[in-house]
């Protein structure tokens, strides 16, 4: 099996998507319905999509998606540590796993129902968190909507979900779910026990919590095994912040919450085989490995109440970290935009009779008022967005979100996605779907330091390796998320 086989994979699943006669189940859009935005969130209404909303021919988007998948795989090969050692069978199976999962969730009602059920569970958790926040803050929930969603829904959801996950971990429920998924990955993708556990654990836990499942193995992992632990941590998101994103994007609308919950869960699950594919290209396995699946017996807390308290405390630290992080990053963005605004006052060529800011405002039809970080990120990542099949009207907007996620965090990206939806700045509803999948992952510069500190504390002998391969893992996590967005964009 060689690279030609990999190139045939996109052709195969695109053919499947073209010949699917039914509309996708659980998708954000269809040809006869569109997302209608209001100031708080959005709902599905039965109305025809105007030509201005869906401006790009579907066939063109499919073709560009094909090119995008080949490009993303090609980038992985370019930065591969050892191209000759790549096991094409594993890469092929991983891609097929990711593609078939996406097709199943969108086109097979039984599978869609399973993910809908999981999404509803997240909504139930959010509703419970809302009740706790309502008791604690009382009439304060009547403040401005945006402030309410973040301060009184997002942060409490992180704390409550963290406590719930800690309890489930103490009871051994999380371990059983992770074990089943790890067994499936081990059998289908021929992974070792520890790396399959780490990949499966990252779907539910954070990039520093998941390695606890294989703590005893960490010091002895091979380079390829350790790299996949790092990359899968970058490509997925923790359950606590996933719940927060559901609340952030869905607002207080139960329909929107369920919809986003379903797609965010799907995105995190799809990222697992995607991370395997990219990892096995960027850092191929050269040693012979046959380690069994064995979950660490370590528990969180000495009893259920202790587990809940420990989880709540960890959730509080995470929520505080998120709040502080957003405060600092948004402040830096404002500072950079002030500096860029001064640069934008420089007059340009005489034929324009204006400054850089005025030219940008004119060229962007008022979308940007002048030179800014958002404008620069949009321009830098526009070619990549075109390659993965984003509608032409939304290239710079999604490029901006991609850059914000990479440089700052996915929290900044999702926060701005919510604002852009409310403003009607995203023209194609499918672009909202692709952005939801594209942003779903911890792949950002700050995560490199988190990985080194978190995993390095559990396995000090691996710290040098973690430091050397941190940026490569960041690349791998980013590509895995982009693969999910591209695949879902093509077949939706």
Secondary structure, DSSP 8 states (H G I E B T S, - for coil): --HHHHHHHHHHHHHHHHH--S--TT-S-BTTBEEEE-SS-EEEE-----TTTS-S-HHHHHHHHHHHHHHHHHHHHHT-S-GGG--HHHHHHHHHHHHHHHHHHHH-HHHHHHHHHHHHHHHHHHHHHHHHHHHHHGGGGGS-HHHHHIIIIIHHHHHHHHHHHHHHHHHTHHHHHHHHHHHHHHHHH---HHHHHHHHHHTTS-TTTGGGGGHHHHTT--HHHHHHHHHHHHHS--HHHHHHHHHHHHTT-HHHHHHHHHHHHHHHHHHHHHHHHHHHHHT---S------------SSSSHHHHHHHHHHHHHHHHHHHHHHHHHHHHHHHHHHHHHHHHHTSB--GGG-SBHHHHHHHHTTTS-SSS-HHHHHHHHHHHHHHHTT--GGGHHHHHHHHHHHHHT-HHHHHHHHHHHHHHT----HHHHHHHHHHT-S--SHHHHHHHHHHHHHH-GGGHHHHHHHHHHHHHHHHHHHHHHHHHHHHH-
